[in-house]
Structures are given as C-alpha cells and as structure tokens.
C-alpha cells in the first residue's frame, strides 16, 4: 500500500580524470588568450589616447598659447605694489 517509489536512482559515475596533455593544452590556450586580450586592451588604450590628444584640443603647459612661461606669465604689474608683498 505504499505505492512504491523506490527512492532516488544511483548517481552517475564520476568523469574520468583529465589527461596531463589535455590540461597542458588548456593552460597554453588560456595563456595565449590572456596575452591576446592584454594586447587588444593596450591597443584600445593607445587609440583612446590618440583620439583624446587629437580631437579634444587639450594643450599642455608647454605647448599651449603661453607655453613654457610658467606662473610668471599670469602675474602682472597691476596686481599691486611689490614693496608690500610679504609684510
């Protein structure tokens, strides 16, 4: 009167251990894939830098309109008498 289910079926046998040559092949392909990904990432980075430098028109302190003059170019004589500075 139990209706009989019998329980769970037996689990499948574990997979056979992988060969050493197969593991070596997978490791080599993984290293190759990682090096290609790193190379592509570096290329994208260099392209992005080139785009930013070319399109945005950002100027460095040396190549700008008043390049190479430093902060001295921003200080003018009309900023006040120099005799009272630091007093």
Secondary structure as GFF3:
##gff-version 3
##sequence-region A 1 87
A	DSSP	alpha_helix	20	55	.	.	.	ID=ss1
A	DSSP	three_ten_helix	70	73	.	.	.	ID=ss2
A	DSSP	three_ten_helix	77	79	.	.	.	ID=ss3
A	DSSP	three_ten_helix	82	84	.	.	.	ID=ss4
###
